[in-house]
Amino acid sequence: MADEQVESRLMTYGHTACAGCGEALAARTVADAAGPDVIMTNATGCLEVFTTRFPRSAWQVPWIHSLFENAASVASGIEVALKALGREGEARVIAQAGDGGTADIGMGALSGMLERGHDILYVCYDTEVYSNTGYQRSGLTPYTALTTTSPTGKMSWGNATRKKDLPAIVAAHGAAYVATSSAGYPTDIARKVKRALELSGPRYLQIHCPCVSGWGIESQMSIRLARAAVLSGLYPLFEMQDGVVTRVRKIKKDELLTVDEYLRPQKRFAHLFKYTGGTEHIKVVQQLADANIERYGLLD
Ligand SMILES: Cc1ncc(C[n+]2csc(CCOP(=O)(O)OP(=O)(O)O)c2C)c(N)n1
């Protein structure tokens, strides 16, 4: 990373995230890349809780939390208020939420924001689970992951559904810019935030963020696993403008990993390696990764 981004200026010390939290790393990268002339809204969730434990705040920019479901609506109100006051040149508006706040309960508010064409960058920190309330599944929880509401057992191999293709859903609204990124690649996050802020209209950035306690991993594994998701094809990194994929992060042949290497170190996938029949489910996950590699042309 560039030197000036090593020391975070805009989301600073004083927060209470777990060691190795992907969301904290991603959020401070977003804040520093965006710069000080922003107003941020935040849905209820880990990021809100760990950055603003009363009486402290880790945010050095104007920041507001209201409810779990309405980060996009509050941001919409701020954006039109700035326009009404003739002050839209003074600050860009960024809405932030977790995957539950985005793909589930905040989906309607996000859809409205996109439909009305607000000039907002919406950032979804995708921990693939409701981290803040004890690891319930969300619409972005991957196939077979163990969560407290998709338990494993004789009748269940964990989460039975696949990840909702939210970037495609957002793009179908006619969003100006849609991108995915990963806490494993902070320079990629920073570049995409800057690119998004050069554009106007509704923009969406979804960042894959390891959750140490929710995924059952060691803190020091966080970045390595975020990268393994990308390098196996399970979490493709791409950019779309006006509905068309304009750029992907290619996987070099010698970087390519099997999904095994991503799944195995995580307790939420331990059942796949422990019980007879797990191999069949790992094959399905590998097929999902292969389909991404094909769809986005990820291999060099
Ligand atoms: C209407 C409403 N329902 C439920 C909650 C409880 N709640 C607060 S945060 C949260 C989960 C947040 O998960 P996510 O959006 O994925 O963010 P994360 O904590 O993973 O960053 C839930 C269920 C709430 N605050 N408001």
The ligand as a Gaussian input file, in Angstrom:
#p B3LYP/6-31G(d) Opt

LIG

1 1
 C      -34.960000      -4.316000      12.628000
 C      -33.794000      -4.973000      13.311000
 N      -33.716000      -6.309000      13.321000
 C      -32.683000      -6.926000      13.920000
 C      -31.716000      -6.179000      14.530000
 C      -30.590000      -6.900000      15.237000
 N      -29.352000      -6.802000      14.502000
 C      -28.476000      -5.815000      14.721000
 S      -27.084000      -5.979000      13.806000
 C      -27.642000      -7.414000      13.144000
 C      -26.790000      -8.218000      12.203000
 C      -25.877000      -7.421000      11.335000
 O      -25.316000      -8.262000      10.370000
 P      -24.655000      -7.682000       9.072000
 O      -25.537000      -6.678000       8.437000
 O      -24.239000      -8.825000       8.222000
 O      -23.393000      -6.877000       9.623000
 P      -22.115000      -7.437000      10.412000
 O      -22.425000      -7.387000      11.863000
 O      -21.832000      -8.807000       9.902000
 O      -21.046000      -6.469000      10.032000
 C      -28.915000      -7.749000      13.604000
 C      -29.678000      -8.940000      13.226000
 C      -31.826000      -4.778000      14.509000
 N      -30.914000      -3.989000      15.078000
 N      -32.879000      -4.199000      13.899000

